[in-house]
């Protein structure tokens, strides 16, 4: 665990877990609100009997007093943990904020905020640039986690949460059959309609948008690393051409790849 910044009322840490731990950890109880975003890999989190998978597309928001456990059956992960003390939390989330759901969908705009936060930490401008990104990220997460989501249930078969988790894992790992709705449904063992409905019910977005969000995240990482060949980048990520890549990035972020290169440059 490495400290990125200590702010009045908040702290930012990067956490790297390198080992594979399939079993559950000891119970941990924290006294602050915390937003944990994954930069690479994935892990499991359990609160009581409720389990969830945390990966680059799904963060989690923890609240004071929760008894949580963690497991890493797929190997290590790299995370950013933002801890917020109660007084600052009330300022950002409001006095009457109530947690509806711990899992927070990380769309491409939140992914970009996360990357800009870490970049601000590297520049040394902690009290302004980094603090601003922290406030934005926490406010977005607080709003998302307070919204009640409808939950669809099918008679028989896999629960929606299990179907959505399997689809997420297949897309994130580029497993065979993960580039189309029909082969992915066949791989998971559900009907295409059930797969589509489960993803919409659990994540609040279509499976198509989720897959594009993953590809935009990969494009962000490549652009941030200095990749300038957009045609090659588009081909590597499965877009039909460079124009398709640019359109998709603009839909998710409202920016062109060129503008993003400027935003993410050191």
Helices and strands as residue ranges (DSSP letters): E 2-7, E 10-17, E 28-29, E 33-47, E 50-55, E 58-62, E 67-71, E 77-84, H 86-93, E 103-105, H 108-123, I 126-130, H 131-146, H 160-172, H 181-188, H 192-203, H 207-224, H 230-236, H 242-253, H 257-264
